[in-house]
Amino acid sequence: MPKTESALVILVPEAEPLVQAYRERFDPSAALGVPAHITLLYPFIEPEKIDSDILGKVTECFRGFAPIAFSLTEVRRFPAETLYLAPRRMSHSGN
């Protein structure tokens, strides 16, 4: 039986055209259909435990936060082999 996992992510469809070729070549999650994203929490919980109660709790957790404007302009690397675009929060003036 294949191992299944879950994560909390923010989807970033605007980044897909820029990173798609690299993700298809180097990111196994892209082959699984996971689009360009920012990972908030990984691993999350076992997928079979995700139900409407869990989804409701996650929704409530994030409901109190306003949307955040961010840019992806700096390439960074996690200590091993992960290359990523680092999110940078934009100021309220849009800079």
N, C-alpha and C positions, 0 to 999 in steps of 0.2 A: 504494500500500500504506500503510495507516495506521501511524503511529508507535506502537510499543509500548514500555512502560517497566516497570520493577519498582522496588519499595521494600521495605525492612524496616520493618514496622509492628507496633504492639501494638494489637490490637482492643479497643475499649471499648464493648461493647454496652449497658452501663448508661447511656451518654451519648446513645445514639441517640434516645430519645424527646424529649430536650431540644433536640437540635440538628438533627433530621431536616428540619424545614421550612426552616431556613436553608440547610442543605447542599443540599437539592434545588433551591433557588433560586439559590445562589451558588457551589456547589462542583462543578465538572465531574466530579470523581472519583465523586461520589455517583451521578450518572447512569450511570456505568460499573459500578455495583454495589459500590463500595468502601464498607464500613460505617464508622461513626465509629471513629477510630483516633488513635494518637500515632505520628508518623513518627520512626523511629530513624535511617534512612539513605535518602536520595533524591538522585539516582538510585542504584540498587543496581547490578545488572549486566544485560546484555541478557537478556530473558526466555528466548530460545532457548538460552542457555548454562546455565540453571538445570536441574540434573539431580540425581540422588540423591547424588552426591558433594558437590555444593555445599550441598544441604540438610543433609547429614550434618555438614559443617564448620560451618555456621551453628548447628545444634543443639548441637554440642560447645562452640562459643564461649559460648553462653548457659547451658549446663547448670550451670556452676559458680556461677551467681547465684541467690540466693534471690528469691522474689517480692517485689515492692515495693508497699506500700500507698500510694496517692496520691489526691489530690483535684483536681478541676478547678473552681476557684472564681474565678479571675482571668482577665478578658478582656485579651488583648494583641494587638498588630499587628506583623507583619513590616514592614520599611521600605516595601514597595510597597503591595499591596492585600490581603494575607492577614491575616484576622482569625482568632484561635484562642483556645482555652481553655488556659491555661498549666498544665501538671501541677506539683503541689507534693507533694513526698514528705512523708508523714505520719510523725510520730515513732513509736517503738515503743509508746508509751502510747496511740496512736490519736488524738493531737491533730494 
